[in-house]
Amino acid sequence: MTTNKSLDDRRQAATPRGVGVATAVYADRADNAELWDVEGRRFIDFAGGIAVLNTGHRNPIVMDRVNEQLDRFTHTAYQVVPYAAYVELAERLNELAPGKTPKKTLFVTTGAEAVENAVKIARAHTGRPGVIAFSGGFHGRTHMTMGLTGKVIPYKKGFGPFPGEIYHLPFPMPMHGVTIDDTFEAMERLFKADVDPGRVAAIIIEPIQGEGGFYIAPKELLERLRAICDTHGIVLIIDEIQTGFGRTGKLFAVEHSGVEPDLITTAKSLAGGFPLAGVIGKAHIMDAPEPGGLGGTYGGSPIGCAAALGVLEAIEKGKLLQRSTEIGKRMTARIKRIAERNDVLAIGDVRGLGAMIAFELVKSRGSNEPDADAAKALCARSLENGLLLLSCGVYANTIRILVPLTAEDTLIDEGMDVLEKSLAELSAGRAAAE
């Protein structure tokens, strides 16, 4: 019998340690919001493949679209022999993207590739080199996107030097003493001391930071960034790779702000588990690169495009935008009730938008002192108890919840029971050790 232990031994011998894994559980099969390992153990999935499975594992609508495409062809290279699915998906996303400005869409394979191309497009449009990103932001692991990412360990350690003319601003985190005014005071200093705004091609920001800790960009922040970009001719790139496709109760999280981006990067739940990413943007900006300047061998694969059309259908038919809001309210209320208990690990800030939910573990009740050890222990204990859970954050103390939007209330409640049980068990263990 194949075991998790035997597979993990093989993994360590065959693959580099730089490809870290969060668990030593090896998947055998999955359905909607449940997963079974090679030993037959069942897990409730609150990780969602890191925000890839908003429509759940093997969504029937998505799988039907994929299987239909598999029966026709799997690859031609869009730049050699194009196909209808790419065009149809681009048309749909152009219609759905926020704002009234005409849009065009490019498809690539990964989120990092989408970000790279967004920067290329912004530079081609403006003729400028500079890019401004935010501390705590995550944009990928390629050379350019590592430079943009605002978190050193594990993403940047040992990989420098990074591309020049990349600058970082503080992202507002009120619970840790960083305000919107701090952000714009830092921008003012940046424009005086380091780079003329006339040399900045783009500002890139996540409407909710993913790896950075699920901190929500305030409406005022995005509005002021839009105004600054308009004043100086800077391209505003909204990175929707983790926040997009219904996770926050809107198709794109930036819709909550009313701000129209110049470019939007997408990936993850765009294709419900199949590799696909894209850049959606204002048509006149998207057309800046010369023919042949954009693309890639697997970019916009027919399988990925078919899956994404299925995702959009599943979101509409399942009313998943509404469902996201319902899940968010249900889970946030439960976490706040758990936080009131005195016999669980101390929970600090609880935040979320739609079903993009997070809470911080802190050293003591009423404090904001991060407890990274508690977050690590909670993920491990929850796994032992049958729940897949992820941590994140600049301080590594944030628990994030990315349950598929197709999960039923009974399954969500079962997962929350496991979470509460795990918090209580760890608290009791700490008390016994003291």
N, C-alpha and C positions, 0 to 999 in steps of 0.2 A: 504493500500500500504506500502511495506517495504521501508524505507528511509535510507539514509546514517546516519542520526542522530540517528534513533532508533537502528541501528546495532552498532553504536559506543558506545551508552550508554550500550548496552548489553556486548560489548567487555570489556569495563572498569570494569564491574561488574564480568565478568567471567574469564578474563585472567590477568596474572600478569603484572605490569607496566614495568617490565624489558624487556618484548617483545614489544619494541617500534615500532610504525608504522609511516611512512613518511607522509601519507595522511589520511584523514577521508573519503576517497572515497572507496566504496565497489564494487568490480568487479561483473558484471553479465555475460558478454561474451566478447570475444576478437577475433580478426582476423588480422593476419599479424602484422601490426604496429599500429593498432587501438584497443581501449578498450572502452566499454560502462559500466557505473555504474548501480546500481539497480534502479536509478531514470531515466535512459534512456539517460543521458548525454554522449556525445562522447569525447574521449580524444585521442590525438596523443601520441604515446608511445616512448619517447626518453630515457626511463629507461631500457627497455628490461629485466625486472625482475632481475635487477643487473647483466647484461651480460649473462643471461641464454638463451635469445631468439635471438641469431644471425640469426637463420633460421625463426624467426617470430612466432607469436602465431599460434598454430594449423597448422603448415606447412603440406600441403596435403601428401607429401611423407612420413614424419614422422608418421602422423596419420594412413596412410595405413599400415605401418609396425607394429605399435602398435596394431591396430585392428586385424590384422592377428594373432599376437601373443596371444591376448586376447582370440581368438577362440580356441587356442590350450591348453595353461595352463598359469597360472599366477605366480606360485611359486613352487619350489621343495626344495630350499636351494641347491646352486651349490655344496657345499661340500658333500651333501647326494646323489643327483641325478643330475649330470652335464647335460649341454645342449649345442647345437651347436652354438647358438647365442653368448654366452660368448667366445667360442673359435674363432669363425669367427671375432668378433670385436677385440679381442686381436691380431689376425694375421694382420688385416688391420692396426691397430695402430702401431704395430711393424715395418711394412713396411713404414709407413708415418713419423715416428719419425725421427728427424734430426740425422745425423751421420751414419757411416758405421758399427759400432759395432753391433753385433746381439743383439736383444732386446727381452724382455718378458714383459707382462702386467698383473697386478693385478687389479681387480675391487672391489670397495667398494660402499658406499652410498652417502657420503657427502665430500665436499672439505676438511674440517677439518680432517676427517677420512683418507683421502688420505695423508695429510701431516703427521699425526701421524704414518702411516704405512711407509712412506718414511724415517722418522727418525729411526723407528725400523729396517728397512732394512739396513740403513747406519751403525747403531750401530752393527748389527749382522755381517756385512761384515768387519768392521774395528776392532771390539772389543774395541771401544773407546766410551766415554760418551758425549763429548762436542759437542755443536751445536752453530754456529754463524749465526745470522740473522741481519736485518737492521732496523734502526730507521724509523718509518713511515710505515713499512711493515705490512700487515695483512695476517694472516694464519689460523684464525679460533677462535672459542670460547670454545673449550675444554681446559682442564687444560694445556696440553703440548702446544697447539697452542696459547693459551693466553700468555704463557711465551715467545713464539717466536714473537708474534705480538708486533710491536714497537709503539703502540699508547695506552695511558692509558685510557682516557675517550672516549667512555663509556665502552670499552672492558675489562679493567683490574681493574677498581676501585672497591675495596671491596672484591676482589676474591683471593687475595694472601694468603699465600706465593706460589710462582710458582716453578716449578722444577729447580733443580740446574744445573750448568754447561751450562747455556744458556747465550750467550754474544751478544751484539749489536754493530754494526758499523754505522757510519753516511752514509746515502744514498746521492749521489751527487744531489744538488739542486742549480745550478749556480745562479738563480735569488734570492736565499736567502743566498748566500755566502758560499755554501758548494761545494767543488771541488772534483774531483777524487783523487787528491793528499791528500786531507784531509782524505778521506776514508782509503787510504793505510798507511798513517802516524798513524792513529788510530789503524789499524791492527797490525802494527809493535809494538806499545805500548802494545797492548793487548797480543801479543805473548811474550813480555818481562816481563810484570807485572802481568798478570792474568792467562794465560793458555798456556802450551806448545803446539805447533801445533801437536805434537805426541799424544795429548789427544783429538784432535778434530775429530769427526766422519764426520761432514757435515757442509757445508755452504749452506744456503737456501736463495734464492733471487727471487723476481718477476722481470721479464724483463721490465715491466712497473708497477709501484706501483699502486694498485687499490684504496683502501680506503685512502692510503697515499697521493693521489693527482695527479695521472696519470703522475708522473715523469718518464721519460724514462731512463732506464739504458744504459749509453753510451757503444758502442762497445768495447772501450778500457777497461772499467770496467770489462765487462764479460770476455774478453780475459785475463786480468791480474788475475782475480779470477781463471780461468781455469788453468793458469800456476802455481799459488800457490797451488791449489788442487793437481795437478800432482806432484809437488815437495814434498809435505808432505803426500801424500796418503789419502787426504780428499775427501769425496764424494760431488760433486757439484749437488745440488738439484735446479732445476728451477721450480718455482711455476707458472704454466700456467693456474691456475683456472679461473682467470678473463680475461686473454689475449688470450686464446686459441680458436681454431676452427674458424679461419678466421677473427677475430675481427681486427687484425692489417694489413691485406693484405697477411699474410702467415698463414698456418694452425696453427703453433706455433710461437709466437713472437720472441723466441730466434733464429729462423732461420735468422732473419735480421743481426745477429752478426756473423754467421758462426761458432759459438761455439757449440760443442756437449756436452750436459749435461750427467751426470751419471744417474740421475733420473729426471723424469718430473711428477709433480702432475697435474691432470686434474679434472674438474668437470663442473659446470655451463652449458655452451652451448654444452658440450659433448653429451647430450641427449635431447636437445631442449625443456626442460620443465619437464622432468621426472627425478626422483632422481637417479643419477649415478655419480660415481667418479672413478678415477683410478690412478695408478702409473705405468708409462712406464719407463723401465730402461734397462741398459746394463745387458745382460742375466746372466753373472757371478756374478753380484752384487745382482740381484733379487733372485738368488737361494741361497743366504746366510742363510735365516731363515730355521729352520727345518720344515718338514711337519706338518701342523696344527698350525703353528705359525702365519699364515696370514689367513684372511677370515672374515666372519661375516654372520649372518643369512640372511640378505637381500642383502649382497654384490654381485654386478653384477646381479641384478634381471633380469629375462627374458624380462620384459617389458622395462626396461631401456636399455638393450643391443639392443633390437629390435629398439627402438627409436634412439639410437646412430648410428646404421647402416643406418637408414633413414637420419640422419643428414649428414653423410658423403656423401650419395648419393645426397642429396639436395645441398650441397656445390659444388659438382662436376657438376651436371646438370645445376645449376643456375649460374655457374662461379662466385661464391660469393667471392673468393679471389680477383679477379679483381674488382668486384663490391665494395668491402670494400675500395679499394684504390680510386675508383671514388667518393664514398660517402665522404671519408675523405677530398679529395681536394675540393669538392663542399662546404662542411660545414665549413671547415677552412677558405676558402676564404671569405665566407659570414660573419663569425664572425669577421674577420679582417676588413672588410668594416664597420660593425656595430661599431667596436671599434673606428673608426675614427670620429664618430659623437660626437658632444659636448653636445647633449641633452639626453644621455643615461648614465646609471651607468658606472663608470670608469672601464675599462677592462685592465688588465695588460698582463701577459704572455698568449699567445695562443699556445697550443702544441698538438701534436697527432701523432699517427702512424696508418696508415690506417683509419678505422672508430672508433678508440679509441681516442676520442677528448676531450679536456678540455680547459677551460680558467679560469683565476683568476680574481676575483673582488677585487679592491684595493680602498683605501681611496681617492686617487686623481690620475689624469692622469700623467703618467710618474713615478709614485712611485711603490714600491713593498710592501707597507704597507697593510697587508691583511684586508679585510672587510668582516668578517664572518656574520655580520648582513645583509649585502646586499645579500649574497648568500642565506641565509634563506628566506629573503623577496622575492627574485626572484623565488625560487621554489614554494612558496605559491601563488604569483601573476600569475605565468605561469599556475599553476593548475586551478586557477579561470578562466583563459582564454582558458583552454582546452588542456594544454600540460603537460605531466608527465615528470618531470625533477628531477635529483638527484644532491646533493652536496657531497663533500668529502674533504679530505686533512687534514694534520696536523694542519693547521690554520683554517680549516672549511670554507674556502673562495673560494674553487674550484668548478666550475660547470662541471660535466662530462656528456658526451653524449654517449649513448649506443643504438642508434636506430637499429632495426633489419636490417640486410644486405639485406633483401628482400623488404624493403620499396621502393616505386617508387619515382622518383624525385619530382613529384607534391606534394606528401604527405610530403616529407622532406622539400620542400620549404614552404609549409603551416605551418609546425612546426617552421621553422626558422622565419617566419613572426610573429608568436605568441611570440617567444622569443624576437625578436626585439621590438615588441609592449610593452611587459612587462618591458623590460629594460628602455624604454622611459617613461612609466607611473610612474615607481618608481622614476626615476630621477626628473620628474616634481613634484611628491609629496614631495620629499625632498626639492626642491627649494621653493615650496610654504610654507613649514613649517619653513624655515629659516627667 
